[in-house]
Amino acid sequence: MSVEELVRVIASECGRDEAEILRLVEDKQKELGGLITPEGAAHVVANELGVNLLSTLSRTEDTEIERIIPGMKSVSVVGRITRIYGVREFSRNDGTTGRVGSLILADSTGSIRVVFWGRDTEKLQKLQEGMIVRLRNAYTKADLNGEPEVHVGSSTVVVPSPPDVDPSAFPEAEVVEKSIAELQDGDQNVNVLCKVLRVYELREFRREDGSTGKVLSMRVADTTGKARLVLWGENASLGAEVSEGDVLRVVKGYVKLRMGEKELHVGRYGKVVLCPEEAEALADVSEQVERKSIAELQEGEEAEVRGALVSIGDELRLFERGDSKGAVINAVIDDGTGNIRVAFYDKLAETLLNIPLERILAGEVQDEEIEARRQELLGREVVLRGRVRRSDFTGRNELVVADIDLHPDPRQEAEMLLRKLKQMKREEE
């Protein structure tokens, strides 16, 4: 343990001020001619003050994670670290800069987020995923969803690998192989083999602290279902190497459910690996939707259409959907045989506008942003997949978009056209 942590323990045990204990430690080290470390001097001072550090640090008064509730002023908890998140800086209202980091701690009863603030974020550098750690004299708060989380304060003592704890009593941070159908909201450390159906645009975003980050989304599938794959930070650069049809293995991903859609995320502690040797296992995975011209579209059918974006609506409309909000923006595409109105809802609106859905739903999008994106996209050839429905407003067919490819591969398009021509020739024969 660091001398600062030892000082906190001594001060809390004997009821003295930490600054006073630190002075005693410094004086003791000088008294002994600098022949011992500050930590050694702290142990000597503790003995002189009647504090048995070995007994104090190993004392077991831990609270099971399932029993932790928001508002606890002093709690001791021990568990295995299943995930560590990076430290980030943020700007306070007074203009100063703060630091925050977190980890997930688990025992046999459940898991909980632990938050580190300010100088205490340095302690995260000494911790590793899979390690057992004890937190003494922490406090708890409710997160944005009302769930409890543990906070490390100035008087919290962090004890890595406590000697009185049996590691076998705590669940291992297992990495589990799952299919897309098996993924559940909140899953951690999952491996998934999947095939790329669509690669969306790389997007840069600005955090609240002013720093920037990168995120890339893909539409992926296996033999059991489809999901959105979201790559953060350095993993987002994989987009330059990946093409539709490639097979990927997601390693140590985590799962979120947004707008009813499974999202498989890969952050700092996960990775994505290209697996061409696994291509055969997913050879039959595809969208399996027929390509049609706009003139051929019929109400109620699902189809894929290639055409040019000739109009993007001015209005980004927000609406209530049960207990949540939704968003939609309309456009028009034309393929030479006709044109049709198309509707982009929620994540598809995010993809079309290249603006985070959180900002869209919060009503933070400016008209200038939509206009700039409109000028960028008008006239662009795109491939859309969706279901045709009759609009109550216009009385005409419209396409509710389920997927969009803003950068269709000319080679794939040419190969598809050749296959269609060969099929037509065989049918004529």
Secondary structure, DSSP 4 states (H G I P E B T S, - for coil): --HHHHHHHHHHHHT--HHHHHHHHHHHHHHTTT-S-HHHHHHHHHHHTT--HHHHHH---PPPGGG--TT-SSEEEEEEEEEEEEEEEEE-TTS-EEEEEEEEEEETTEEEEEEEEGGGGGGGGG--TT-EEEEEEEEEEE-TTS-EEEEE-TT-EEEES-TT--GGGS-----EE--GGG--TT--SEEEEEEEEEE---EEEE-TTS-EEEEEEEEEEETTEEEEEEEEGGGGGGGGT--TT-EEEEEEEEEEEETTEEEEEE-TT-EEEE-GGGGGGGTT-S----B--GGG--TT-EEEEEEEEEEE-S--EEEEETTEEEEEEEEEEE-SS-EEEEEEETHHHHHHHTS-HHHHHTT---HHHHHHHHHHHTT-EEEEEEEEEE-TTTSSEEEEEEEEESS--HHHHHHHHHHHHHHHHHHH-
